[in-house]
């Protein structure tokens, strides 16, 4: 059954989250706070990325980092490296 945030307005544009999506979202936010509390501000983004992915894997979540993005231009598919 979909969940609705308190105070959310009824709208056809509004996407409701499933219970599983809410759970995963809360795990991601909590893991982010754990990483930030442990490391503090001011480090390179890559450091936070590696530590956050570690925290998420500890929770049993599947994590993939810095995937190539497929771009199609003039009928030609290329993969853009985001690393």
C-alpha positions as CSV (number, residue, x, y, z in Angstrom):
1,X,0.0,0.0,0.0
2,X,1.4,3.4,-0.9
3,X,2.4,5.9,1.8
4,X,1.8,9.6,1.8
5,X,3.9,12.1,3.7
6,X,2.1,14.2,6.3
7,X,0.8,17.3,4.7
8,X,1.2,16.0,1.2
9,X,-1.4,17.4,-1.2
10,X,-3.5,15.2,-3.5
11,X,-2.1,15.5,-7.0
12,X,-2.0,13.3,-10.1
13,X,1.7,14.4,-10.4
14,X,2.6,13.2,-6.9
15,X,4.2,9.8,-6.8
16,X,3.6,7.8,-3.7
17,X,6.3,5.6,-2.3
18,X,5.8,2.0,-1.4
19,X,6.7,0.8,2.0
20,X,9.9,-0.8,0.7
21,X,10.9,2.5,-1.1
22,X,10.3,4.4,2.1
23,X,12.4,1.9,4.1
24,X,15.3,2.1,1.6
25,X,15.1,5.9,1.5
26,X,15.4,6.1,5.3
27,X,18.3,3.7,5.2
28,X,20.1,5.9,2.7
29,X,19.5,9.1,4.7
30,X,20.6,7.4,8.0
31,X,23.8,6.0,6.3
32,X,24.6,9.5,5.0
33,X,24.3,11.0,8.5
34,X,26.6,8.2,9.8
35,X,29.2,9.0,7.2
36,X,29.0,12.7,7.7
37,X,29.2,12.4,11.5
38,X,32.3,10.1,11.2
39,X,34.1,12.2,8.6
40,X,32.9,15.7,9.0
41,X,32.8,18.3,6.2
42,X,35.5,19.3,3.7
43,X,36.6,16.1,2.1
44,X,36.5,15.2,-1.6
45,X,33.2,13.9,-2.8
46,X,34.9,10.6,-3.7
47,X,35.7,9.9,-0.1
48,X,32.1,10.3,1.0
49,X,31.0,8.2,-2.0
50,X,33.2,5.3,-1.0
51,X,32.2,5.5,2.6
52,X,28.5,5.8,1.9
53,X,28.6,2.8,-0.5
54,X,30.3,0.8,2.3
55,X,27.6,1.8,4.8
56,X,24.8,0.8,2.3
57,X,26.4,-2.5,1.6
58,X,26.6,-3.2,5.3
59,X,22.8,-2.8,5.3
60,X,22.5,-5.4,2.6
61,X,21.7,-2.9,-0.2
62,X,23.1,-3.4,-3.7
63,X,25.3,-0.5,-4.7
64,X,27.0,0.5,-8.0
65,X,29.1,3.5,-8.2
66,X,30.0,5.8,-11.1
67,X,28.4,3.9,-13.9
68,X,28.9,4.8,-17.5
69,X,26.0,6.7,-19.0
70,X,24.8,5.7,-22.5
71,X,24.3,8.6,-24.8
72,X,22.7,8.3,-28.3
73,X,23.6,11.1,-30.8
74,X,22.9,10.9,-34.5
75,X,22.0,7.2,-34.1
76,X,25.4,6.3,-32.5
77,X,25.5,5.0,-29.0
78,X,28.4,6.0,-26.8
79,X,29.1,5.5,-23.2
80,X,30.2,8.5,-21.1
81,X,32.6,7.7,-18.3
82,X,31.5,9.6,-15.2
83,X,34.6,8.7,-13.1
